[in-house]
Amino acid sequence: MSRRNIVTRRWVRFELPVMVCVDIDDHIEHEQVTAVVLGVEHEAITLARDTEGNYLIYDADANRVSYDDPAARTALSLATDRSAWPARDTWEEGPDALDDPWLYDEGDTEEEDDDPADDLEPLDDDSTQTGKADTRPQPP
């Protein structure tokens, strides 16, 4: 029998400044976006809050979670510790995790202990009692 550890996942939302540079030439009526800069400096990334000043914390399905939730408080504490963040070159880029949280799942939020006995299939009682080999097709 396998043992499962339930893992609670919380997303803590931060705000990251994005600056878009647009060049406008009045003489030939031409506009062009020339640069997009993400403000990834430590000081530029701040905790996101709603209009009432509450932190934006979400569960694994992108449903808002109250700061009163113990897992939310733990997640907020760890998320604000920048030394706990992975290296910048490992950050993912893509759609907003709030809109598509499933894109960033690393699998189930339940972890299984890796027990080799769980991978064993039960023996067919007929083939073991008669001594005959199992002639059923085997998966590749």
HULINFEN-V539319 format. One record per pair of residues at least 24 apart in sequence whose ideal C-beta (glycine too) atoms are under 6 Angstrom apart, sorted by the first residue. I is the first residue (numbers start at 1). J is the second residue. D is the distance in Angstrom with one decimal. If there is no record, write none. Layout:
i: (I I)
j: (J J)
d: (D D)
This chain:
i: (2 2 2 3 4 4 5 6 7 7 8 9 9 10 10 10 10 11 12 12 12 12 13 13 14 14 14 15 15 16 17 60 62 62)
j: (112 115 118 113 110 112 111 110 109 111 71 60 109 57 71 72 75 58 57 75 76 79 48 56 45 47 48 46 48 45 44 109 98 101)
d: (5.5 5.6 4.8 5.0 5.3 5.8 5.0 5.9 5.0 5.6 4.6 4.0 4.9 5.8 5.5 5.6 3.6 4.4 5.4 5.4 5.5 3.9 4.1 3.8 5.2 5.9 5.8 5.2 4.7 5.4 5.3 5.4 5.3 4.5)
